[in-house]
Amino acid sequence: MHHVSVYTLRTWRPRLDADPLWIDWRARLHPSVGAKIRILVAGNIDKPKGAGRILSLRDRDVFGRLEFHILGNSIEDLKGPRIICHGPYKREAFAARAASIHAHFGAVLSIWPETYSHTLTEHWSIGLPVLAFDFGAVAERRPAREWVADVAVRQPHE
């Protein structure tokens, strides 16, 4: 049974005077009308790391614009339309691999609180805004970086 999704979205943006990457990312955050919105999801993605959330967001995207790019290992369930698996990466190659995807933003969608979240650090290291839930280390680290959005979603995949 599918539940109605409840979305709450607040976006924190970097201060314009503090972050030169903002100029480059502003154009990327506004994709062309009808174009795919590329979302980078880094790490070993399984159910606790948000596989069900990815599937729910994709399934609820009635316009077919969301395109998830998994950079890392993923479970077999993460297959199908608009889910592209790029395979594992080495930390020192993250920036180059991520740049080739041309993502509009990243996502850290763990369903339980993270203790630190290295993937959050990796996204921020290349200046990529992040969509994440407001709990655990992600929420605790947010004020210093200001590029995290909060989303509450109920979905049938978990």
N, C-alpha and C positions, 0 to 999 in steps of 0.2 A: 504494500500500500504506500502510495506517495503522500507525504505530508506537504502542506503548503510551506514554502520557504519563507523565513523571516530574515530579512537582511537589514543590518545596521551598518552603515559605512561612514567612517570619519577618516579624513586623510590629513596627515601631518606632512608638511612640505618643508624642505630645508630653507633656511634664511638665504635670501638672494645674495646678500653680501658675504656669506660665509662659505658658499659652496659653488665653485665654478662649474661643476658638472651639471648644475640645474639648467643652464642654458642649453646644453646638449640634450638633456633628457626631456625638456619641455616639449619638443617636437615629437619625440617618441611616445609620449604619454597621450597624444592625440592622434590616433591612427586615422587614416582616410575613411570616409564614409563607406561602409560595406566591407572594409578590409578586415582580415583576421586580427584579433588581439592576441599577441604571443605572450604567454605566461611561462616564465622559467621556474621549474620546481627542481631544486637540487637536492641530492642526498639519496639514501637508500629508502625508497618510498614503498611502504607496505600499509596495512590498515592503521596501525598506531600513528604512522607518519602522515596520514591524511589521504590515502588512496580513495577511500569512500567519498571524501569531500570533493576530490577532483572529479570523480564520476558523477556526483550529484550536480556540481556546477555545470559540467559539460551537458548532462542530460536536460537541465533546465534552461539551457541557452537556446531559446526558441528561434533565434536568428542565425545560429550556427557560427558565431563570430569568435568564440573563445577557443584558442588552440593551446594546449598544454604541452610543453617541452620538458620531458623528464631527463635531467642530466645526472646520471647515477643508475644504480640498479633499481628495478621495480618488480612488483609481483605480477603474475600472469594476468590478473584481472585488468590491469592498466593497458589495455589494447583497444583498438577500434578507432573510429573517426575522431579526428582532432586531438589525438594523443600520440605524440611523437617521442619515442624512446631513443635517446642518443647514446646510451650505455654509460659505463663507469668512467670516472675521470680521476686524475691525480691532482692533488691540491695545487701544485705549482702550474698546472695547465688549465686551471679553472677559468681564468680571465679570458684566455684565447678561445676556449671551447664555448663559453657563454657568449662572447662577442659574436661568434658565427651564427648564433640563433637570432640575434637582433630582437630580443625580448622587449616588450613595453614595460613590464614590471615582473618582479619575482613573487613567489608565494611560499610561505612556510605554514603548512596547514595541519600540524600535529594535533591530535585530538586530546592529548594530555599535556600537562605543563612540562616544558623542556627545562633542563637544569642550566643550559648555557646556549645552545643552538649555534653550532659552527656554521651551518648553512646560512643563517642570518648574517653572520660576519662576512661570509663569502659574497653574498649578494651586495652588501654595503661596500665591500672592498672595490667593486667595479662601478659604484654609484647607482645601483639599481634600486628603485623604490620597492618595498615589500608589502604584500598583503598577508596578514597574519591574524591570529586570534589573540585577544587581550587577556592572556593569562600566562603564568610561568615566566621564564627568563625573557621571552620575547616582550612581554608587557613591562617587565622590570627594566629592560635595556632601552626601551623605546624613547624615553625623554631625551637621551643624549643624541639620538640620530634623527628623530623627527620624520622618518619616512615609512612608518608602519601604519596600516589601515586595520581597523577592527571589523570583523564580519562575524555575525552569528547566523548559522545555517543549520536547520534540521533537515536530515536527509535519510532516505531509505536504505542506503548502501552500508550502514553500520549496524 
